[in-house]
Amino acid sequence: MTTAPRRKAEGTRTVGDYTLLAPLGEGGMGVVHLARNERTGERVALKILRPQIVGDEEGRARLAREVSSLGRVRSRWIAEIVDADPWGPVPYVATRYVPGLSLHDEVLEEGPIAGPDLMWFARGLAEGIAACHEAGVLHRDVKPSNVIMEGRTPVLIDFGLARVADDPKITHTGWLLGTPGYLPPEILHGDDATPATDVHSWAATVAYAATGRPPFGKGPSMAIMDRARRGQFDLAGAPDELRPVLAAALSPDPGRRPTLEVLLAWLRDPSAPSPVAVPSYAGRGGPAREDPQPTLPYSVARGSDTEPETEPERTLVDSWDAAPAKPGFAMLTRRFLLWLAAGLAAGAGLAAYPWVTLVALLALVWVLRSASLASSHVARRREVRGAKWYDGPRLVLGAPWDLVRSVPSTVLLQLWAIGIAIAAVLVCYAVAAPLASTLYVGGVVLAAMLWLGPGGERVRGPLAGVVHPLARGLRRWAVAFCLVIAVGAALLWSLSINGVDWFPGTDEPKVASIFH
């Protein structure tokens, strides 16, 4: 018999026969916990459903019927439902617990999936969707956060539960279940889901796994959904043999998408007929829309003007997603060590070659801030009207103006950083530190202040675009880290052999003599 949540003497919380061990995530459907069945010792993922999802007696009966049908789905590619109680004071659904990161987090940590692993992923994900379809269930919400990576094997979670919450009494109040960029156009138009719906979401999820980017880009939800409706996707970086298949599956017309059976036949045997040439959903997925304007639910259009500019995976039009993923401790440590090594190398450079290093650092900050301003301008335009072929040439042609308009804020940052560095130099003078040590400390402080100072986010952004990808993989991070350390060591070796080199000058500045 199910009881309300209670707390044991040691402070642990229980729901029915389950002891809640740790929260796994929270979304529109409810809160998910890692839990243990006290009778069997089995660990499960326990989703405690929100009251507005379950609703009244009619809603609970509907949940019971759906869970009963979902319980028939059995597959290695699916986190099956193992228990549920729609009628208890705290209704819940328990599924097989899959240890591992979501695809969304896995790609953030380790980068895109490539080679044979990508084809294995695409096939496994399609097998999981097919298992749902064979049981008469549509998944309805395939996306990176609903795919758990058990090693290299994808496991689908939350299958079919979108139907439980797809209740007019809920959706008419302003909810559209799903994540922009992974919702197919027919759902945005308010049509019923079909097998072609899951094919579209499969392709969008595989595209994210292959490229590390949402196929319909980032930005406001309305802009993302409009690109999906128009079929304006970006598959650059996906393997050549997979790209046309994904393009066909991402067609805005459900009738032109290949069937899941055809996709699976090709994924199991690449010599099978190409999925691109077999649009056999015709007549089952609904006709192609001829109207040039979107027909989105009022609840979506109503909030479009204030939609935050965040990644689609984190932009919720009632998403089930957990809180935004954060980098793991290992990746954060690698990032920190790489930043630290770069700062120490900058200090070594300023100690060995003061004038050359100072000019190089200031010039680098100017270029980085100008590039950041230019890319932000292009990104804002793309959010409104999508990617255009002339974005690249326009960025290059506008570079001189971007260099000019970044001068005032760049000079402010540089003066602020130089002032702090001079203060550090004076502290070294007060403790009678040698000239080389003083320059080294001043260089490290200068680099840190250029990174942290006012407007420094436009320096950190472009550099993070280099450092963060390097930190995702241990091998490439180790190569980059050793290279930066080697540069710093070479500069220190030069300093120990030749002393401070004031090139392009020939003599030491008079102010430096006070350190001797």
Secondary structure, DSSP 8 states (H G I E B T S, - for coil): -----EE-TTS-EEETTEEEEEEEEE-SSEEEEEEEETTT--EEEEEEE-HHHH-SHHHHHHHHHHHHHHTT---TTB--EEEEETTSSS-EEEEE---SEEHHHHHHHH----HHHHHHHHHHHHHHHHHHHHTT------SGGGEEEETTEEEE-STTHHHHH--HHHHTTT---S-TTTS-HHHHTT----HHHHHHHHHHHHHHHHHSS-TT-SS-HHHHHHHHHHT----TTS-TTTHHHHHHHT-SSGGGS--HHHHHHHHH-TTS--GGG--TTTTTS------SS----HHHHHTGGG-----GGG--SS----S-----HHHHHHHHHHHHHHHHHHHHHHHHSHHHHHHHHHHHHHHHHHHHHHHHHHHHHHHHH---TTHHHHHHHTHHHHHHHTHHHHHHHHHHHHHHHHHHHHHHHHTT--HHHHHHHHHHHHHHHHHHSTTTHHHHHHHHHHHHHHHHSHHHHHHHHHHHHHHHHHHHHHHHHH----TT-SS--GGGGGG-
